[in-house]
Amino acid sequence: MTFPVSHKTIFVLDHGPIFLGSCQQNMEFDIFTKTRQPGIIPLAPLSKSLWTCSVEAAIEYCRIVWDIFPTEKLIRFIVSDNTSRTLNSWSQEQQNLSHLMAALAQVGPPENISIKDCNVMHGLNAAIEALCECSEIQHEKRTSLTDNAGKVINRGRIICFTNVKSDLEVNSIIDCFQNALSEHNKLASGSDSLMTIQHCELILMHVYPVNKESCITPQARKAVSTVLSTEIHNIKSGRHLATKLGILVQQHYNLASTTVTGIPMKEEQNASSSANYDVELLHPVAAHAEVFKTGVVNAEGVHITTVKEGQLYETVTLKWCTPRSSSVELQYCTSSFRITPVDVNNRPSSCLTNFLLNGRAVMLEMPRKSGSKVLSHMLASHGGEIFIHTLGTGRSILEDPPSISEGCGGRVTDYRINDFGDFMKQNRLVPHNPRIERIEMPIEAGRKKLTRLTQYWPLVFSHTTIFNNASQIGSLLQLITKESLDANDVNDCKKSIFNLVSSENKGLPLNVPTISTRGKGPKREEHYRLAWNELEAFVRCHCTTAEHQSVLECLLECRKPNADGESNASIASVKLQLGALSPSHSPIKKEKSFKDEKDFTKLYDSDDIKDISRKQSFDSIGDPSFNKFRPVKKLKLSREVIKSSGNKSLLSLWTDRLNVETEKRFVEFAGRVNGNGPAKLYTNLKNESNGDG
């Protein structure tokens, strides 16, 4: 029987005199400044101590864990100064906030004693002893497996809040901890009541005031031995510490964040009006398993996950649907999980909690730009506890079974089977050569690659536009997924973007999936809008290097409207073909000159250059609607221009056009304007000298 590391967690709180100091994050206590009578001195601002900030952050960590896992996850607290004091046990009766807060109240704030007498290793030794003790469920498993009691795997995590002076002190703490862990495992191996620790995670939190700088180097998770792994974090106190603990609790217990938006609430000042609020909830990540099946971006290019302002983690945004009944109707739910609000004390969270505890159910829908809404989750209360229910958005098992003609996916038959086969071939796992030095575990590198490649990967053709038009942007879809791009790859990606721009300017239709909807369906402009949105979301998922960022900037530049309100798509297409955007791969260089009409006429044979010439002809007659013209109009207008130009050759038309553009930039020298040979300087010089004589 294997128990996860999150089964037993121990907080070791440094109770030394350093934590008696202020966190240097001031709070205004006297907030009634406008109504204060003159002559009254305002109260000075307050600041919490490092000890108070640490206790509050750890307590909030426990609240989140016990709200979601009331019986499965165990947490203990140990206070360390010149000795160690354990505040609770693994017993379920002491796994609650009431017992913990009463014990912390008896401990009180740190005392102003000598720093030499305080050592955090007292608490770390007690934490190792506590990990060797059996929890109730571990004791039951060991009892049921009397012959194979050693098969019960014991693992745990220790989070230590302390303040160190240098990296040498950190290394000293880790060495002492490793030696103590080895000694306790030897004692536990010869005891019937204790358990050896198969693996322990030590997380050192260096807590310091907000107005100071850290003196140690942070360190990601590192395997010190087969039994011990360590992490080192530099955390400023105050709100920074609370935010960091909020991120760690999600990582340690595999939690996800959901923000319910658009919650209507009546204002206290005016009961007849209402405003919309947002409430952030935490729950196991499995509640979004159905949501993430097609990646973090839906078919419309809308990001399912967003990073809220002031936060460092992503949250899934779901929209509130006003309930029509007070009873929990029968819904097709695939799973349910407990939830807890991130900010339990604010008014929107309290109102939502009371609303659900009164027996009401709330439906949540996925964010969509068009089409019918998709209800993906439901919030409801059962037995005084609030759960988030995952609703089945696919085919229900309650429906009639599909016929043989519908295929293995039921009515869904447009799976990207060939693309998925290519995807599997490109991501095959092979044995790693042991002779080659590795920076990270190959399995971890493979997992990271798969995570990046599957952020957006539609399963069916009806949910995508860009993958149905590989002829225009195929090379971009293949190259952008690479971990690194060279100059040729960047230019090829930009060419794919310009090809899509050219197709849009020419009015070419896109290969869109056939959707059984009434009416004519979306227009061609809507197809291109969806394609641009999806392409931007796809490129952003793989934007990891400066070269990827260059491709993304090119894509945004082609989409961004200019000052005249006209899209830069047509301008970017012309610049590409003239060599202004990609000089090394353009068919025409900026400095290209033509010796005679034959050279220019030979270059003009291509359709792209003809389109550019027509575009310039339209500009010369003052037609601003270049993006809306059709091939018939292009031919008609170009004939009118040629007809009005008389018997001029094509080279003459081109040269005149360049001269007009040149004259707009600077004033021509007067000596070249006359055309009568060299200009004479100081023509009145002789007359003026004669007049003086």
Secondary structure, 3 states (H helix, E strand, C coil): CECCHHHEEEEEEECCHHHHCEEEEEECCCCCCCCCCCCCCCCCCEEEEHHHHHHHHHHHHHHHHHHHCCCCCEEEEEEECCCEEECCCCCHHHCCHHHHHHHHHHHCCCCCCCHHHCCCHHHHHHHHHHHHECCHHHHHHHHHCCCCHHHCECEEEEEEEECCCCHHHHHHHHHHHHHHHHHHHHHHHCCCCECCCCEEEEEEEEEECCCCCCCCCCEEEEECCCCEEEEEEEEECCHHHHHHHHHHHHHHCCEEEEEEEEEEEECCCCCCCEEEEEEEEEEEHHHHCCHHHHECECCCCCECEEECCCCCCEEEEEEEECCCCCCCCCCCEEEEEECEECCCCCHHHHHHHHHHHCCCCEEEECCCCCCCCCEEEEEEEECCEEEEEEECCCCCCCCCCCCHHHCCCCCCCCECHHHHHHHHHHCCCCCCCCCCCCCCCHHHHHHHHHHHHCCECCCEHHHCCHHHCHHHHHHHHHHCCCCCCCHHHHHHHHHHHHHHHHHHHHCCCCCCCCCCCCCCCCCHHHHHHHHHHHHHHHHHHCCCCHHHHHHHHHHHHHHCECCCCCEHHHHHHHHHHHCCCCCCCCCCCCCCCCCCHHHHHHHCCCHHHHHHHHHHHHHHCCCCCHHHCCHHHHHHHHHHHHHHCCCCCHHHHHHHHHHHHHHCCCCCCHHHHCCCCCCCCCCCHHHHHHHHC
